């Protein structure tokens, strides 16, 4: 898992790798979307090890089948819409910064538009 794999966040192929902080704790780093996800222990990598091949399979299916890609884009759009709706209803949203924006939906092939 130390080599670059598909990012579990943006689905960019060959963009995510496992790094280690100064204290030797693992974190995920994506060179495409810039995410850094810090793990409290090595046990946290269990899900990463299991989900990464699934994410790679989804990216491959999206590249080969437009209907699958459209379905996945709809799933992403529904998630983003739900998050935006919660943000609008949140009392902290009206007092917070207006510069925070939800991510753009996935473009064809699993990369950001």
Secondary structure, 3 states (H helix, E strand, C coil): CCCCECCCCCCCCCCEEEEECCCCCEEEEECCCCCEEECCCHHHHHHHHHHHHHHHHHHHHHHHCHHHHHHHHHHHHHHHHHHHHHHHHCHHHHHCCCCCCCCCCECCCCCEC
